[in-house]
Amino acid sequence: MSDDEGISRVRIKFILEGLGEAEGELVRFKAPRTIDMIVRKLPIVGRIALYKEEIYFEIPIKMGEEKAKPTVETGTIAFWPMGGALCVFYGKSQPYSPVSTLGKITKNLEVFAQAKSGTAVKVELLTSPAPAASESQ
């Protein structure tokens, strides 16, 4: 990974109690102020709420809209300013009101479909495992 890629993309992990883990990537140019605030607060814990084919949970951040959109693609990670919540859209649903898109789930999106209201969730930085073999050796 180049230094530029490390600065512009932040890899995160969602841990859903009793269900498993998913990985995602926050892309700074999508909402740089919001992403910076979220990254500074990690790890974040919460309890999942459900809306159509979306999970969301309140996080300790109050931000207005930043490049907010009324529609999203499946797999989108977003911040919902109206609810002060982090959202993951695992199905075909759309936001209740505009959201600031932050990135995408990159691994195990299907775990969110198993979540129930009240499921504990933790979001943390994903630390990269050391490369198996480096070309610079």
Contacts in CASP RR format, 6 or more apart in sequence:
PFRMAT RR
TARGET T0000
AUTHOR 0000-0000-0000
METHOD contacts of the structure
MODEL  1
MSDDEGISRVRIKFILEGLGEAEGELVRFKAPRTIDMIVRKLPIVGRIAL
YKEEIYFEIPIKMGEEKAKPTVETGTIAFWPMGGALCVFYGKSQPYSPVS
TLGKITKNLEVFAQAKSGTAVKVELLTSPAPAASESQ
1 128 0 8 1.000
7 28 0 8 1.000
8 27 0 8 1.000
8 28 0 8 1.000
8 29 0 8 1.000
9 25 0 8 1.000
9 26 0 8 1.000
9 27 0 8 1.000
9 28 0 8 1.000
10 25 0 8 1.000
10 26 0 8 1.000
10 28 0 8 1.000
10 35 0 8 1.000
10 39 0 8 1.000
10 125 0 8 1.000
11 23 0 8 1.000
11 24 0 8 1.000
11 25 0 8 1.000
11 106 0 8 1.000
11 125 0 8 1.000
11 126 0 8 1.000
11 128 0 8 1.000
12 23 0 8 1.000
12 24 0 8 1.000
12 25 0 8 1.000
12 26 0 8 1.000
12 42 0 8 1.000
12 123 0 8 1.000
12 124 0 8 1.000
12 125 0 8 1.000
12 126 0 8 1.000
13 21 0 8 1.000
13 22 0 8 1.000
13 23 0 8 1.000
13 24 0 8 1.000
13 123 0 8 1.000
13 124 0 8 1.000
13 125 0 8 1.000
13 126 0 8 1.000
14 21 0 8 1.000
14 22 0 8 1.000
14 23 0 8 1.000
14 24 0 8 1.000
14 88 0 8 1.000
14 105 0 8 1.000
14 111 0 8 1.000
14 112 0 8 1.000
14 121 0 8 1.000
14 122 0 8 1.000
14 123 0 8 1.000
15 21 0 8 1.000
15 121 0 8 1.000
15 122 0 8 1.000
15 123 0 8 1.000
15 124 0 8 1.000
16 22 0 8 1.000
16 48 0 8 1.000
16 111 0 8 1.000
16 112 0 8 1.000
16 114 0 8 1.000
16 115 0 8 1.000
16 119 0 8 1.000
16 120 0 8 1.000
16 121 0 8 1.000
17 119 0 8 1.000
17 120 0 8 1.000
17 121 0 8 1.000
18 119 0 8 1.000
19 111 0 8 1.000
19 114 0 8 1.000
19 115 0 8 1.000
19 119 0 8 1.000
20 108 0 8 1.000
20 111 0 8 1.000
21 108 0 8 1.000
21 111 0 8 1.000
22 88 0 8 1.000
22 105 0 8 1.000
22 107 0 8 1.000
22 108 0 8 1.000
22 109 0 8 1.000
22 111 0 8 1.000
22 112 0 8 1.000
23 105 0 8 1.000
23 106 0 8 1.000
23 107 0 8 1.000
23 108 0 8 1.000
23 126 0 8 1.000
24 77 0 8 1.000
24 103 0 8 1.000
24 104 0 8 1.000
24 105 0 8 1.000
24 106 0 8 1.000
24 107 0 8 1.000
24 126 0 8 1.000
25 103 0 8 1.000
25 104 0 8 1.000
25 106 0 8 1.000
26 35 0 8 1.000
26 38 0 8 1.000
26 39 0 8 1.000
26 77 0 8 1.000
26 102 0 8 1.000
26 103 0 8 1.000
27 35 0 8 1.000
27 102 0 8 1.000
27 103 0 8 1.000
27 104 0 8 1.000
28 35 0 8 1.000
28 36 0 8 1.000
30 67 0 8 1.000
30 100 0 8 1.000
30 101 0 8 1.000
30 102 0 8 1.000
30 103 0 8 1.000
31 66 0 8 1.000
31 67 0 8 1.000
31 79 0 8 1.000
31 100 0 8 1.000
31 101 0 8 1.000
31 102 0 8 1.000
32 66 0 8 1.000
33 63 0 8 1.000
33 66 0 8 1.000
34 61 0 8 1.000
34 63 0 8 1.000
34 66 0 8 1.000
34 79 0 8 1.000
34 100 0 8 1.000
34 102 0 8 1.000
35 102 0 8 1.000
37 61 0 8 1.000
37 63 0 8 1.000
38 44 0 8 1.000
38 59 0 8 1.000
38 61 0 8 1.000
38 79 0 8 1.000
38 86 0 8 1.000
38 102 0 8 1.000
39 125 0 8 1.000
41 59 0 8 1.000
41 60 0 8 1.000
41 61 0 8 1.000
42 123 0 8 1.000
42 124 0 8 1.000
42 125 0 8 1.000
43 122 0 8 1.000
43 123 0 8 1.000
43 124 0 8 1.000
43 125 0 8 1.000
44 59 0 8 1.000
44 60 0 8 1.000
44 86 0 8 1.000
44 122 0 8 1.000
44 123 0 8 1.000
44 124 0 8 1.000
45 120 0 8 1.000
45 121 0 8 1.000
45 122 0 8 1.000
45 123 0 8 1.000
46 57 0 8 1.000
46 58 0 8 1.000
46 59 0 8 1.000
46 120 0 8 1.000
46 121 0 8 1.000
46 122 0 8 1.000
47 57 0 8 1.000
47 118 0 8 1.000
47 119 0 8 1.000
47 120 0 8 1.000
47 121 0 8 1.000
48 55 0 8 1.000
48 56 0 8 1.000
48 57 0 8 1.000
48 115 0 8 1.000
48 116 0 8 1.000
48 117 0 8 1.000
48 118 0 8 1.000
48 119 0 8 1.000
48 120 0 8 1.000
48 121 0 8 1.000
49 55 0 8 1.000
49 56 0 8 1.000
49 57 0 8 1.000
49 85 0 8 1.000
49 117 0 8 1.000
49 118 0 8 1.000
50 56 0 8 1.000
50 115 0 8 1.000
50 116 0 8 1.000
50 117 0 8 1.000
51 93 0 8 1.000
51 96 0 8 1.000
52 91 0 8 1.000
52 93 0 8 1.000
52 94 0 8 1.000
53 89 0 8 1.000
53 90 0 8 1.000
53 91 0 8 1.000
53 92 0 8 1.000
53 93 0 8 1.000
53 113 0 8 1.000
54 87 0 8 1.000
54 88 0 8 1.000
54 89 0 8 1.000
54 90 0 8 1.000
54 91 0 8 1.000
54 93 0 8 1.000
54 95 0 8 1.000
55 87 0 8 1.000
55 88 0 8 1.000
55 90 0 8 1.000
55 112 0 8 1.000
55 115 0 8 1.000
55 121 0 8 1.000
56 80 0 8 1.000
56 83 0 8 1.000
56 85 0 8 1.000
56 86 0 8 1.000
56 87 0 8 1.000
56 88 0 8 1.000
57 85 0 8 1.000
57 86 0 8 1.000
57 121 0 8 1.000
58 83 0 8 1.000
58 84 0 8 1.000
58 85 0 8 1.000
59 79 0 8 1.000
59 84 0 8 1.000
59 85 0 8 1.000
59 86 0 8 1.000
61 79 0 8 1.000
61 84 0 8 1.000
62 84 0 8 1.000
63 79 0 8 1.000
63 81 0 8 1.000
63 84 0 8 1.000
63 100 0 8 1.000
64 81 0 8 1.000
64 100 0 8 1.000
65 81 0 8 1.000
65 98 0 8 1.000
65 100 0 8 1.000
66 79 0 8 1.000
66 100 0 8 1.000
67 100 0 8 1.000
67 101 0 8 1.000
68 81 0 8 1.000
68 98 0 8 1.000
68 99 0 8 1.000
68 100 0 8 1.000
69 95 0 8 1.000
69 98 0 8 1.000
69 99 0 8 1.000
69 100 0 8 1.000
69 101 0 8 1.000
70 94 0 8 1.000
70 95 0 8 1.000
70 97 0 8 1.000
70 98 0 8 1.000
71 94 0 8 1.000
71 95 0 8 1.000
72 78 0 8 1.000
72 89 0 8 1.000
72 94 0 8 1.000
72 95 0 8 1.000
72 99 0 8 1.000
72 101 0 8 1.000
73 89 0 8 1.000
73 104 0 8 1.000
74 89 0 8 1.000
74 90 0 8 1.000
74 91 0 8 1.000
74 92 0 8 1.000
74 109 0 8 1.000
75 88 0 8 1.000
75 89 0 8 1.000
75 90 0 8 1.000
75 91 0 8 1.000
75 104 0 8 1.000
75 105 0 8 1.000
75 109 0 8 1.000
76 87 0 8 1.000
76 88 0 8 1.000
76 89 0 8 1.000
76 101 0 8 1.000
76 103 0 8 1.000
76 104 0 8 1.000
76 105 0 8 1.000
77 86 0 8 1.000
77 87 0 8 1.000
77 88 0 8 1.000
77 101 0 8 1.000
77 102 0 8 1.000
77 103 0 8 1.000
77 104 0 8 1.000
77 105 0 8 1.000
78 86 0 8 1.000
78 87 0 8 1.000
78 88 0 8 1.000
78 89 0 8 1.000
78 95 0 8 1.000
78 99 0 8 1.000
78 100 0 8 1.000
78 101 0 8 1.000
78 102 0 8 1.000
78 103 0 8 1.000
79 85 0 8 1.000
79 86 0 8 1.000
79 87 0 8 1.000
79 99 0 8 1.000
79 100 0 8 1.000
79 102 0 8 1.000
80 86 0 8 1.000
80 87 0 8 1.000
80 95 0 8 1.000
80 96 0 8 1.000
80 97 0 8 1.000
80 99 0 8 1.000
81 98 0 8 1.000
81 99 0 8 1.000
81 100 0 8 1.000
82 96 0 8 1.000
82 97 0 8 1.000
86 123 0 8 1.000
87 95 0 8 1.000
87 99 0 8 1.000
88 105 0 8 1.000
88 109 0 8 1.000
88 112 0 8 1.000
89 95 0 8 1.000
90 105 0 8 1.000
90 109 0 8 1.000
90 110 0 8 1.000
90 112 0 8 1.000
90 113 0 8 1.000
91 113 0 8 1.000
105 112 0 8 1.000
115 121 0 8 1.000
END
